[in-house]
Amino acid sequence: VLPPDSGRRRWLQALCAQVLERAGFSYVETPVFESAELFARGVGASTDIVRKEMFTFSDKAGRSLTLRPENTAGICRAYIEHGMHKWPQPVRLWYWGPFFRHEAPQAGRYRQFTQVGAETLGSDDPAIDAEAILLLAEILERAGVERLRLRIASLGSPETRQAYAEELRSYLRGREAELAPEVRERLDVNPLRAFDSDHAGTRAVMAAAPRLLDRLAADDVEHFRAVLGLLDAAGLEYEVDTTLVRGLDYYTRTVFEFESAALGAQRGVGGGGRYDRLVAELGGPDTPACGWAAGVERILLAGAKGPAMAGPDVVVATATGARDAVARALRLARELRAAGLAAELAEPGRALRRQLRRADRVGARAVAIVGDDLQLKMLDSGAQTPVAGPAEVVRALASGGEGADPGVTA
Ligand code: HAM
């Protein structure tokens, strides 16, 4: 990630930090690799991520380690290992960092990518789900992601889901002749996949198929209605999508995904949901939880704005290569920075003409020229005047516009 793209990323990171930290989320870093078993148990042994996409290797002690494909399992591991259930609940954590999946690379899909994510552990209140969704919506909107769509559903409990899968399977068996061959083959493994088929016959069968949402237990329905009610009250638009499938096994109740039509085939910008059983499944106390992660590269591809890279306020140049002038230039640059300016040292050994050209190319507002005296040249007007010292440079630049603020709040 090179400049100037790196600048937009830093800006996005500052935006995420601001939105999430104001909402009470604390920043957390977990290791980039964890035991392979954590992901097999956490994400689910039958998911594509675990079956096909993990970078797994043995260390010198013969332990099987995996470059993390996602962070929810790692966060739950940390929650258990560090006794976070003794902290005030719910525990709110956010993260930003590299993740790894061995997928076929294409636009918006990489083997190393960056996620920003937020997890709330220790509450099953529907307000937690709604707030998580609203925070992601706020980040995506303020980042300038265009043509957003939010899909949401509830998966209920694993028991309901299993009973439903049985029901769907026998429904599909009854109309097997109308189905695409590949759907027929996968009936035993995962009948839900039939909802994704483009095959005309299959689609007709699926249109009349039983829906999981109609089979949810009463308390799950009530929870889902409460989440939707809170989103309505907040004025956030969404589509209830009974066919929404997420590629991770740990979800219970709410699942959601934001897509941007500004992206190509890889249109999922961020998604998540509730995982009320994961902490307990990994050996911790019963801890309902909910969260999301979003792809940083996809947010930036989908039209995230971000300030144009600002040049330095001032470039400090030397009129001669004399030792004394160089030492004074270095001191002046340090004094200007201490006063809050962005001050870049030009390469003192070069001809002054070339130092000035560089100042122009990096977009500096002014050049301070250290020679027998100190001169300040404003690059917009070309005016050059002698100045007494750093204080006068600061004053001259303060009267002429904005500093180099990253502008997250702008
Ligand atoms: P996920 O949907 O697998 O969820 O990934 C979240 C986001 O990461 C995706 O929406 C996408 O923007 C980005 N992403 C995934 N794979 C790639 C890739 N190969 N290249 C570029 N971007 C990618 C999770 O990871 C869950 N841990 C989310 C969650 C948190 N659920 C509950 N808490």
Residues whose N, C-alpha, C, O or C-beta is under 5 A from the ligand:
A	BS01	HAM	P69 E70 N71 T72 R101 E103 G108 R109 Y110 F113 A118 G268 V269 G270 G271 G272 G273 G291 W292 A293 A294 G295 R298
